[in-house]
Amino acid sequence: MRQAVPASITQKRGGAARRGVIVVGLGSNLPAAGAATPRATVEAALDSFPKFGIELIGRSQWYASEPVPASDQPWFVNGVALVRTRLGPLALLRSLLRIETSFGRYRSVPNAARTLDLDLLDYDGRKIVSAELTLPHPRLPERRFVLAPLADLAPEWRHARLGLSARELLGRLPPGQPVRVLGEGDITGE
């Protein structure tokens, strides 16, 4: 179930939207050990956030999405979370990678099936380009499986470089990249 969006995502301060939130993308198309489904995996990952100093303040509905690029892999379960933390951007990224590893994520080849994928999409509107981290996430504006849940949860969130809202970015996507909202009892994406 979708959680309430914090007021800080839409409040105005000095004529500009006040950001104050961090956006994390979640995905899975293989169940982790101890989880029956990819959906159970992403839900357990969210439950683990406090152990890493990450406070969950809202999450989207869960979505099923076709793998990108298209392949014969199982469909993904995707969503986005709004979080707070005292960790800086790079420390948060490293914590997200540790969470992935704790859920059995093994990086072999690009775009491989995975038990858990946690992407730092935006950190309070910061613009960062380094060897380890680029913010906002460079492929965020191209991915329906990120923009659909982000527009669901925080439609007025704005991309720090493009200045467009989540809703506007979603509306600009070309056809393709099938996604659908998962119902309460719906555990598979396909």
HELIX and SHEET records of a PDB file:
HELIX    1   1 ALA A    7  ILE A    9  5                                   3    
HELIX    2   2 PRO A   38  SER A   48  1                                  11    
HELIX    3   3 PHE A   49  PHE A   52  5                                   4    
HELIX    4   4 PRO A   89  SER A  102  1                                  14    
HELIX    5   5 LEU A  140  GLU A  142  5                                   3    
HELIX    6   6 ARG A  144  LEU A  153  1                                  10    
HELIX    7   7 ALA A  166  ARG A  172  1                                   7    
SHEET    1   A 2 LYS A  12  ARG A  13  0                                        
SHEET    2   A 2 ALA A  16  ALA A  17 -1                                        
SHEET    1   B 4 ILE A  54  ARG A  59  0                                        
SHEET    2   B 4 PHE A  76  THR A  85 -1                                        
SHEET    3   B 4 ILE A  22  SER A  28 -1                                        
SHEET    4   B 4 ASP A 117  TYR A 123 -1                                        
SHEET    1   C 4 ILE A  54  ARG A  59  0                                        
SHEET    2   C 4 PHE A  76  THR A  85 -1                                        
SHEET    3   C 4 TYR A  63  SER A  65 -1                                        
SHEET    4   C 4 VAL A 179  VAL A 181 -1                                        
SHEET    1   D 2 ILE A 128  VAL A 129  0                                        
SHEET    2   D 2 THR A 134  LEU A 135 -1                                        
END                                                                             
